[in-house]
Amino acid sequence: LVLTPVKIKPEQPAQKTEQNQSMSYINSIEYSVSQDTLEIEVLTDHFLNFNTFELSSPDRIILDISGIDDINCGRRFEIGESPVQEIRLGMFKSDTARVVFYVGPGSHSYSVVKTQLGLKVIFVTN
């Protein structure tokens, strides 16, 4: 397997102050592509929990992350790697960020794992 890392830099880096050191942010989105997988990392300071579900018309995979105060990176990313075409981020609630993966039609095999840096979403491409 050969992974090709691609880093998407935040539009405005987080500036920590004494007032917000305990706050938690989504700081960046990074992805890598191999022969069999597309791995997307959601890098955070810390978070409490996450939940995933799927929606259709258009087909989307939703990742809600609780314990997030704000998003310190871009909110829309063109990926263009099967099966993910685009990722959008937003604050669903005051303490919950929503990451939306726009995917092509059909069923998609994926898993979400917690890492030391946030969450990793792994899509099987073959």
C-alpha positions as CSV (number, residue, x, y, z in Angstrom):
1,L,0.0,0.0,0.0
2,V,1.2,3.5,-0.9
3,L,-0.4,6.3,0.9
4,T,-0.4,9.8,-0.6
5,P,-1.0,12.3,2.2
6,V,-2.8,15.5,1.3
7,K,-3.1,18.2,3.9
8,I,-5.8,20.8,3.7
9,K,-4.6,23.8,5.7
10,P,-7.0,25.8,7.8
11,E,-8.1,29.2,6.4
12,Q,-7.5,30.8,9.8
13,P,-5.4,28.9,12.4
14,A,-6.7,28.7,15.9
15,Q,-5.2,31.3,18.2
16,K,-5.3,30.0,21.8
17,T,-5.8,32.5,24.6
18,E,-6.2,32.1,28.3
19,Q,-9.9,32.5,27.8
20,N,-10.3,29.6,25.3
21,Q,-7.7,27.1,26.3
22,S,-10.4,24.7,27.6
23,M,-12.4,25.1,24.5
24,S,-12.4,22.4,21.8
25,Y,-12.2,23.0,18.0
26,I,-12.1,21.1,14.8
27,N,-8.7,22.4,13.6
28,S,-8.3,20.7,10.2
29,I,-9.4,18.0,7.8
30,E,-6.7,15.8,6.2
31,Y,-7.0,12.8,3.9
32,S,-4.9,10.2,2.3
33,V,-5.6,7.8,-0.6
34,S,-4.3,4.2,-1.0
35,Q,-5.2,1.5,-3.4
36,D,-8.0,0.2,-1.2
37,T,-9.0,3.0,1.1
38,L,-9.7,6.7,1.5
39,E,-8.9,7.9,5.0
40,I,-10.2,11.2,6.2
41,E,-9.0,12.6,9.5
42,V,-11.0,15.2,11.5
43,L,-8.4,16.8,13.7
44,T,-9.7,18.2,17.0
45,D,-8.4,19.5,20.3
46,H,-10.7,17.0,22.1
47,F,-14.3,15.9,22.0
48,L,-16.9,14.0,24.1
49,N,-18.6,11.7,21.7
50,F,-19.6,11.1,18.1
51,N,-22.5,9.6,16.2
52,T,-22.9,8.6,12.5
53,F,-25.9,8.1,10.3
54,E,-26.8,8.3,6.6
55,L,-29.2,10.4,4.6
56,S,-30.3,10.2,0.9
57,S,-31.2,12.6,-1.9
58,P,-28.3,13.3,-2.2
59,D,-26.4,10.5,-0.5
60,R,-24.6,11.7,2.6
61,I,-22.8,10.2,5.6
62,I,-23.3,12.4,8.7
63,L,-20.8,12.6,11.5
64,D,-21.9,14.6,14.6
65,I,-19.2,15.3,17.1
66,S,-20.2,16.6,20.5
67,G,-18.0,18.6,22.8
68,I,-16.9,20.9,20.0
69,D,-17.1,24.7,20.5
70,D,-16.3,25.9,17.0
71,I,-14.6,25.1,13.7
72,N,-11.2,26.7,13.0
73,C,-10.7,25.5,9.4
74,G,-12.5,25.8,6.1
75,R,-16.1,24.6,6.1
76,R,-16.2,23.1,2.5
77,F,-13.7,20.8,1.0
78,E,-13.7,19.3,-2.5
79,I,-12.2,15.8,-2.2
80,G,-13.1,14.1,-5.5
81,E,-11.8,10.7,-4.4
82,S,-14.2,7.8,-4.6
83,P,-16.6,7.6,-2.8
84,V,-16.3,11.1,-1.2
85,Q,-16.9,14.0,-3.5
86,E,-17.2,16.8,-1.0
87,I,-17.1,17.4,2.8
88,R,-18.9,20.2,4.5
89,L,-18.6,21.3,8.2
90,G,-20.9,23.3,10.4
91,M,-22.1,23.8,14.0
92,F,-25.2,21.7,14.3
93,K,-25.8,22.8,18.0
94,S,-23.8,25.1,20.2
95,D,-21.6,22.2,21.3
96,T,-21.9,19.8,18.4
97,A,-20.1,20.0,15.1
98,R,-21.6,18.3,12.0
99,V,-19.3,16.9,9.3
100,V,-21.2,15.9,6.1
101,F,-19.6,13.5,3.6
102,Y,-21.2,13.8,0.2
103,V,-20.8,10.4,-1.4
104,G,-21.9,8.8,-4.7
105,P,-25.0,6.7,-4.9
106,G,-25.1,3.1,-3.5
107,S,-23.9,1.5,-0.3
108,H,-20.5,2.4,1.1
109,S,-18.3,0.5,3.5
110,Y,-16.7,2.7,6.1
111,S,-15.7,2.9,9.7
112,V,-15.0,5.7,12.2
113,V,-12.2,5.3,14.8
114,K,-11.1,7.6,17.6
115,T,-7.4,8.6,17.4
116,Q,-5.1,10.6,19.6
117,L,-5.7,13.6,17.2
118,G,-9.5,13.3,16.7
119,L,-11.4,11.0,14.4
120,K,-10.5,9.0,11.3
121,V,-13.1,7.9,8.8
122,I,-12.0,5.0,6.7
123,F,-13.8,4.3,3.4
124,V,-13.1,1.0,1.6
125,T,-12.8,1.8,-2.1
126,N,-12.6,-1.7,-3.6
